[in-house]
């Protein structure tokens, strides 16, 4: 967490090598070890990041005793510039990021109770503590992206970079595959849909009678893991980011005391309660319930896919026709079933590393030869619903050293990354030189990644 010093505190630091905090017995419990601009880095900051690094498996550049305070100082330089340049992070991004981080920690530790015991805090306290640090982390990333957004690389620069590069320095491209898919979503019996709707009606009745609050019922029963522990709350959200059916009902709400009618979306069935409206965004809470697919329905879908697979193998129709006409997979139906992979830089490609595929698809594809079709299997789709599927391995490119002719984009990304890193390095060195820096004498012999800290 940032600790912005007052002008008096900065002047005091300039006159004294160390500013210490003491307990009632006069023992030093914390101390300022660096000052960067008008911000202090405390010994406790370094220890906290050291512990976090151990938990998350971080690797430091050089001696951790030197690298950790330097890393904190670097983040403060980026953050200060992000504030000057008005780099913004939305509350929705913060909430989603914090929840994802907590979920990751829970999966590592084993349960929410164990996480609370380990941190000696409640989940709500952990969430509150994480919000500001996550905001700052995202602002730093936004500032870095702004600094490098205009950097481009020409084909000539790529060829020149790799022309004399030793073979052992050429990047290795892991095995990549192209996969086509046909899915069938098992039919949910009307009796199961009626059961879910009756549950939601019961929740609405309990809320209206004052027997329970919407938030309590959401925490207990909602099947949306991202919002249930927040009492079903969705932060301010625009219409375009919501399921259309959900958005139509949510944006039609006007009374925060009323509960919406039951609405069906691609994720299941919901009831919704308005919290606030702000311009073209809305803040609501909801309870999601998902009908359970019966084993019998799953087996029927698996049997149908097995029959479809047999017809394709008997040349009654090609896989591509089945994907276009029979498949429930809306994202691939118009592209002959070909799956697409969203890359970190926002591009779409049909190539996947096996680790980038849904686990069930990766297992099905792993043993196939090019052109072969898997047996039917069961999986969860991106909306959390049970589906059955068959896949065809369209192509496989075995792992290999990158070549200009076959892997230009991979090699271009290597050069682009190096140019971005150099730009960020040069920017930091320039900022360090123009920023007031004072460090404790015990750090003066450190081998830092960036020059200019010691003066």
Phi, psi and omega per residue, in radians:
X1 nan 2.436 3.121
X2 -1.169 2.448 3.013
X3 -2.157 1.654 -3.067
X4 -1.411 2.148 -3.102
X5 -1.453 2.556 2.997
X6 -1.290 2.870 3.126
X7 -1.011 -0.682 3.132
X8 -1.095 -0.718 -3.135
X9 -1.149 -0.676 3.113
X10 -1.104 -0.761 3.124
X11 -1.093 -0.676 3.112
X12 -1.100 -0.711 3.125
X13 -1.132 -0.644 -3.141
X14 -1.147 -0.479 -3.102
X15 -1.605 -0.228 -3.059
X16 -2.293 2.433 -3.104
X17 -1.157 -0.507 -3.094
X18 -2.534 2.344 2.990
X19 -1.848 2.052 -3.051
X20 -1.917 2.674 2.958
X21 -1.897 2.400 -3.110
X22 -2.144 2.717 3.050
X23 -1.539 -3.011 -3.054
X24 -1.152 -0.323 3.124
X25 -1.648 -0.005 3.116
X26 1.530 0.121 3.130
X27 -1.433 2.383 3.134
X28 -1.224 2.124 3.120
X29 -1.918 -0.266 3.081
X30 -2.813 2.785 3.122
X31 -2.725 2.657 3.045
X32 -1.426 2.130 -3.103
X33 -1.869 -0.422 3.036
X34 -2.390 2.692 2.904
X35 -2.261 2.234 3.129
X36 -2.172 1.943 -3.032
X37 1.129 -2.119 3.105
X38 -1.936 0.429 -3.138
X39 -2.100 2.519 -3.110
X40 -1.816 2.592 2.980
X41 -1.975 2.081 -3.123
X42 -1.616 2.728 3.055
X43 -0.999 -0.649 3.124
X44 -1.139 -0.564 3.066
X45 -1.065 -0.760 -3.120
X46 -1.136 -0.774 -3.131
X47 -1.136 -0.668 3.129
X48 -1.114 -0.733 3.133
X49 -1.229 -0.571 3.092
X50 -1.083 -0.792 3.141
X51 -1.130 -0.768 3.111
X52 -1.056 -0.709 3.122
X53 -1.088 -0.688 3.099
X54 -1.131 -0.684 -3.136
X55 -1.186 -0.646 -3.029
X56 -1.761 0.082 3.097
X57 1.209 0.590 3.124
X58 -1.243 2.607 3.058
X59 -2.081 2.238 -3.066
X60 -1.687 2.637 3.103
X61 -1.406 1.749 3.140
X62 1.526 -2.694 -3.099
X63 -1.172 2.092 -3.124
X64 -0.973 -0.591 -3.135
X65 -1.078 -0.465 3.104
X66 -1.707 -0.669 -3.034
X67 -1.222 -0.618 -3.066
X68 -1.178 -0.890 3.097
X69 -1.104 -0.593 3.092
X70 -1.108 -0.725 3.128
X71 -1.089 -0.717 3.101
X72 -1.097 -0.726 3.133
X73 -1.102 -0.711 3.111
X74 -1.072 -0.774 3.134
X75 -1.073 -0.643 3.132
X76 -1.165 -0.626 3.093
X77 -1.131 -0.796 3.102
X78 -1.096 -0.776 -3.078
X79 -1.113 -0.723 3.117
X80 -1.054 -0.756 3.134
X81 -1.189 -0.628 3.119
X82 -1.094 -0.666 3.100
X83 -1.159 -0.753 3.120
X84 -1.063 -0.731 -3.088
X85 -1.526 0.101 3.101
X86 1.001 0.764 3.017
X87 -1.260 2.181 -3.028
X88 -1.979 2.635 3.029
X89 -2.250 2.239 -3.085
X90 -1.326 2.705 3.098
X91 -1.075 -0.583 3.116
X92 -1.123 -0.754 3.109
X93 -1.084 -0.723 -3.138
X94 -1.116 -0.834 -3.117
X95 -1.053 -0.798 -3.128
X96 -1.125 -0.744 -3.130
X97 -1.131 -0.745 3.132
X98 -1.123 -0.760 3.135
X99 -1.110 -0.687 3.123
X100 -1.133 -0.700 3.120
X101 -1.105 -0.772 3.134
X102 -1.101 -0.736 3.127
X103 -1.075 -0.707 3.116
X104 -1.101 -0.748 3.123
X105 -1.121 -0.704 3.121
X106 -1.093 -0.724 -3.131
X107 -1.133 -0.546 3.132
X108 -1.341 -0.782 -3.039
X109 -1.418 -0.560 3.058
X110 2.149 -0.558 3.128
X111 -2.891 2.866 3.116
X112 -1.163 -0.640 3.135
X113 -1.107 -0.738 3.125
X114 -1.158 -0.638 3.104
X115 -1.115 -0.759 3.117
X116 -1.106 -0.689 3.119
X117 -1.165 -0.718 -3.118
X118 -1.159 -0.751 -3.104
X119 -1.456 -0.224 -3.059
X120 1.009 0.644 3.118
X121 -2.538 2.761 3.001
X122 -1.335 2.838 3.115
X123 -1.037 -0.682 3.141
X124 -1.134 -0.635 3.083
X125 -1.202 -0.720 3.090
X126 -1.048 -0.776 -3.127
X127 -1.083 -0.775 -3.130
X128 -1.110 -0.712 -3.132
X129 -1.170 -0.550 -3.073
X130 -1.366 -0.431 -2.974
X131 -1.023 -0.862 -3.065
X132 -1.205 -0.706 3.130
X133 -1.144 -0.643 3.101
X134 -1.188 -0.712 3.098
X135 -1.007 -0.812 -3.121
X136 -1.129 -0.707 3.121
X137 -1.064 -0.736 3.140
X138 -1.211 -0.613 3.083
X139 -1.139 -0.695 3.092
X140 -1.087 -0.809 3.125
X141 -1.082 -0.706 3.100
X142 -1.089 -0.679 3.112
X143 -1.161 -0.743 3.104
X144 -1.061 -0.779 3.128
X145 -1.089 -0.656 3.126
X146 -1.137 -0.659 -3.119
X147 -1.190 -0.479 -3.044
X148 -1.959 0.058 -2.986
X149 -1.116 -0.441 -3.082
X150 -1.676 0.074 -3.128
X151 -1.353 2.264 3.104
X152 -2.247 2.827 -3.135
X153 -2.288 2.297 3.110
X154 -1.586 2.737 3.064
X155 -0.966 -0.647 3.140
X156 -1.106 -0.687 3.127
X157 -1.154 -0.642 3.114
X158 -1.141 -0.843 -3.130
X159 -1.085 -0.714 -3.126
X160 -1.120 -0.694 -3.120
X161 -1.121 -0.759 -3.046
X162 -1.556 -0.119 -3.061
X163 -0.999 -0.848 -3.062
X164 -1.909 0.272 -3.114
X165 -1.320 2.294 3.105
X166 -0.995 2.569 -3.070
X167 -1.006 -0.652 -3.097
X168 -1.266 -0.131 3.084
X169 -1.717 -0.148 3.109
X170 -1.259 2.315 -3.079
X171 -1.097 2.556 3.076
X172 -1.647 2.245 3.140
X173 -1.684 2.027 3.128
X174 -1.116 2.848 3.089
X175 -0.963 2.316 3.120
X176 -2.173 2.581 -3.123
X177 -2.314 2.725 2.934
X178 -2.002 2.339 -3.001
X179 -2.281 2.370 2.993
X180 -1.887 2.575 -3.019
X181 -2.396 2.508 2.955
X182 -2.167 2.234 3.130
X183 -2.121 2.674 3.010
X184 -2.309 2.208 3.126
X185 -1.627 2.083 -3.122
X186 -0.986 2.472 -3.139
X187 -1.290 2.321 3.117
X188 -1.614 2.241 -3.117
X189 -1.134 2.544 -3.125
X190 -1.059 -0.576 3.121
X191 -1.055 -0.676 3.122
X192 -1.227 -0.678 3.088
X193 -1.098 -0.740 3.124
X194 -1.087 -0.668 3.129
X195 -1.074 -0.795 -3.131
X196 -1.130 -0.759 3.137
X197 -1.102 -0.660 3.134
X198 -1.139 -0.658 3.061
X199 -1.050 -0.803 -3.117
X200 -1.153 -0.637 3.078
X201 -1.117 -0.679 3.124
X202 -1.121 -0.721 3.095
X203 -1.058 -0.787 -3.135
X204 -1.058 -0.745 -3.136
X205 -1.108 -0.725 3.135
X206 -1.152 -0.649 3.109
X207 -1.180 -0.817 -3.103
X208 -1.119 -0.545 3.128
X209 -1.463 -0.100 -3.132
X210 1.365 0.231 -3.141
X211 -1.310 -0.461 3.133
X212 -2.715 2.755 3.112
X213 -1.612 2.743 3.092
X214 -1.004 -0.765 -3.095
X215 -1.053 -0.745 -3.125
X216 -1.120 -0.792 -3.138
X217 -1.148 -0.616 3.095
X218 -1.111 -0.766 3.137
X219 -1.104 -0.627 -3.079
X220 -1.406 -0.652 -2.898
X221 -2.163 -0.336 -3.074
X222 -1.128 2.438 -3.134
X223 -1.784 0.370 2.971
X224 -1.748 1.742 -3.035
X225 -1.098 -0.451 -3.104
X226 -1.274 -0.406 -3.080
X227 -2.106 -0.318 -3.037
X228 -0.984 -0.791 -3.083
X229 -1.279 -0.158 3.019
X230 -1.770 0.386 -3.130
X231 1.248 0.453 3.111
X232 1.462 0.117 -2.970
X233 -1.351 2.255 2.956
X234 -1.855 2.204 -3.111
X235 -1.235 3.049 -3.078
X236 -0.868 2.119 -2.995
X237 -2.410 2.470 3.075
X238 -1.426 2.789 -3.098
X239 -1.044 -0.661 -3.040
X240 -1.169 -0.347 -3.118
X241 -1.619 -0.038 -3.114
X242 -1.827 2.724 2.991
X243 -0.979 2.355 -3.036
X244 -0.980 -0.757 -3.131
X245 -1.135 -0.726 3.102
X246 -1.103 -0.783 -3.104
X247 -1.089 -0.727 -3.113
X248 -1.035 -0.713 -3.139
X249 -1.328 -0.777 -3.079
X250 -1.066 -0.788 -3.098
X251 -1.315 -0.192 3.075
X252 -1.550 -0.121 -3.131
X253 -1.327 2.478 3.132
X254 -2.250 -0.389 -3.065
X255 -1.941 1.956 -3.122
X256 -1.082 -0.282 -3.111
X257 -1.500 -0.224 -3.073
X258 -1.734 2.664 3.081
X259 -1.830 2.415 -3.087
X260 -1.160 2.925 2.921
X261 -1.172 2.917 3.096
X262 -1.240 2.295 -3.141
X263 -2.171 2.384 3.114
X264 -1.733 2.246 3.055
X265 -2.121 -3.055 3.096
X266 -1.183 -0.263 -3.088
X267 -1.681 -0.315 -3.101
X268 2.565 -2.547 -3.115
X269 -2.027 2.445 -3.037
X270 -2.273 2.709 2.709
X271 -2.098 2.593 -2.978
X272 -2.294 2.546 3.047
X273 -2.283 2.292 3.128
X274 -1.261 2.416 2.987
X275 -1.891 -0.870 -3.086
X276 -2.883 2.702 3.000
X277 -2.112 2.430 -3.127
X278 -2.476 1.732 -3.095
X279 1.134 -2.214 -3.133
X280 -1.664 0.323 3.110
X281 -2.115 2.720 -3.069
X282 -2.330 2.549 3.082
X283 -2.084 2.094 -3.091
X284 -2.376 2.960 2.908
X285 -2.152 2.655 -3.112
X286 -2.554 2.810 3.001
X287 -2.091 2.185 3.130
X288 -1.882 2.296 3.002
X289 -2.208 2.377 -3.085
X290 -1.958 2.138 3.057
X291 -1.052 2.506 -3.113
X292 -1.570 2.293 3.102
X293 -1.405 2.285 -3.128
X294 -1.335 2.706 3.083
X295 -1.042 -0.630 -3.134
X296 -1.114 -0.725 3.136
X297 -1.158 -0.685 3.096
X298 -1.078 -0.784 -3.126
X299 -1.105 -0.631 3.090
X300 -1.109 -0.749 3.126
X301 -1.163 -0.703 3.108
X302 -1.093 -0.714 3.140
X303 -1.148 -0.671 3.130
X304 -1.152 -0.743 3.112
X305 -1.132 -0.633 3.096
X306 -1.108 -0.672 3.093
X307 -1.172 -0.719 3.099
X308 -1.084 -0.758 3.119
X309 -1.043 -0.753 3.135
X310 -1.089 -0.749 3.135
X311 -1.108 -0.671 3.112
X312 -1.158 -0.760 3.129
X313 -1.143 -0.491 3.103
X314 -1.520 0.165 3.094
X315 1.099 0.497 3.065
X316 -1.317 -0.540 2.998
X317 -2.836 2.704 -3.114
X318 -1.353 2.789 3.100
X319 -0.968 -0.718 -3.086
X320 -1.040 -0.668 3.120
X321 -1.187 -0.707 3.103
X322 -1.083 -0.707 3.140
X323 -1.154 -0.631 -3.084
X324 -1.365 -0.543 -2.997
X325 -1.866 -0.697 -2.982
X326 -1.673 -0.588 -2.963
X327 -1.150 2.526 3.035
X328 -1.537 -0.089 -3.019
X329 -1.373 1.657 -3.007
X330 -1.094 -0.562 -3.066
X331 -1.252 -0.346 -3.080
X332 -2.076 -0.160 -3.015
X333 -1.057 -0.595 -3.107
X334 -1.526 0.105 -3.120
X335 -2.276 0.651 3.118
X336 1.016 0.461 3.091
X337 1.460 0.031 -3.072
X338 -1.246 2.170 -3.138
X339 -1.366 2.585 3.137
X340 -2.103 2.534 -3.087
X341 -1.982 2.181 3.087
X342 -1.507 2.048 -3.107
X343 -1.443 2.812 -3.125
X344 -1.016 -0.478 -3.131
X345 -1.570 0.231 3.020
X346 1.563 0.048 3.131
X347 -1.530 2.859 3.060
X348 -2.046 2.349 3.119
X349 -2.429 2.675 3.104
X350 -1.520 -0.045 -3.102
X351 -1.622 2.349 3.108
X352 -2.215 2.424 2.765
X353 -1.320 2.617 -3.072
X354 -0.982 -0.633 -3.120
X355 -1.191 -0.295 -3.118
X356 -1.546 -0.221 3.118
X357 -1.422 2.721 2.952
X358 -0.944 2.441 -3.027
X359 -0.919 -0.714 -3.118
X360 -1.159 -0.662 3.112
X361 -1.186 -0.734 3.137
X362 -1.052 -0.750 3.126
X363 -1.123 -0.692 -3.134
X364 -1.177 -0.631 -3.069
X365 -1.386 -0.542 -2.969
X366 -0.960 -0.621 -3.090
X367 -1.702 0.095 -3.082
X368 -1.558 2.601 2.915
X369 -1.580 2.763 3.140
X370 -0.987 2.272 -3.139
X371 1.639 -0.241 -3.137
X372 -1.410 2.740 -3.122
X373 -2.056 2.352 -3.125
X374 -1.269 2.871 2.931
X375 -1.322 2.785 -3.138
X376 -1.053 2.526 3.075
X377 -2.531 2.857 -3.100
X378 -1.824 2.511 3.129
X379 -2.706 2.978 3.010
X380 -1.793 2.283 3.125
X381 -1.445 -3.122 -3.059
X382 -1.158 -0.234 3.110
X383 -1.760 0.174 3.071
X384 1.369 0.332 -3.134
X385 -1.831 2.595 3.107
X386 -1.291 2.216 3.053
X387 -2.342 2.784 3.024
X388 -1.960 2.622 -2.999
X389 -2.632 2.736 2.839
X390 -2.243 2.601 -3.135
X391 -2.283 2.669 3.070
X392 -2.090 2.317 3.078
X393 -1.441 1.867 -3.089
X394 -1.357 -0.723 3.122
X395 -2.730 2.723 3.059
X396 -2.437 2.213 3.050
X397 -1.967 1.963 -3.072
X398 -1.165 2.698 3.127
X399 -1.016 2.450 -3.043
X400 -2.855 2.866 2.986
X401 -1.194 2.372 -3.078
X402 -1.113 2.491 3.048
X403 -2.220 2.656 -3.118
X404 -1.052 -0.710 -3.048
X405 -1.243 -0.651 -3.049
X406 -1.718 -0.479 -2.970
X407 -2.319 0.748 -3.075
X408 -1.015 -0.735 -3.086
X409 -1.099 -0.685 3.111
X410 -1.080 -0.805 -3.102
X411 -1.216 -0.628 3.080
X412 -1.081 -0.726 -3.140
X413 -1.113 -0.602 3.101
X414 -1.095 -0.833 -3.126
X415 -1.154 -0.741 3.142
X416 -1.058 -0.737 -3.141
X417 -1.115 -0.706 3.124
X418 -1.137 -0.705 3.123
X419 -1.164 -0.669 3.105
X420 -1.137 -0.772 3.129
X421 -1.066 -0.700 3.125
X422 -1.147 -0.709 3.122
X423 -1.078 -0.784 3.133
X424 -1.152 -0.697 3.114
X425 -1.068 -0.843 -3.118
X426 -1.114 -0.663 3.123
X427 -1.114 -0.755 -3.124
X428 -1.122 -0.779 -3.141
X429 -1.036 -0.722 3.123
X430 -1.143 -0.714 3.141
X431 -1.170 -0.691 3.136
X432 -1.050 -0.754 -3.114
X433 -1.124 -0.513 -3.075
X434 -1.746 0.114 -3.094
X435 -1.999 2.438 3.055
X436 -1.148 2.204 3.139
X437 -2.325 2.306 3.011
X438 -2.358 2.225 -3.126
X439 -2.189 2.645 3.088
X440 -1.056 2.512 -3.056
X441 -0.995 -0.506 -3.071
X442 -1.222 -0.176 3.114
X443 -1.720 0.007 -3.017
X444 -1.236 -0.364 3.123
X445 -1.648 0.117 -3.129
X446 -1.200 2.592 3.001
X447 -1.666 1.662 -3.066
X448 -1.463 2.744 3.091
X449 -1.250 -0.593 -3.124
X450 -1.992 2.394 -3.128
X451 -1.440 2.682 3.024
X452 1.918 -0.113 -3.136
X453 -1.213 -0.757 -3.086
X454 -1.536 2.242 -3.089
X455 -2.308 nan nan
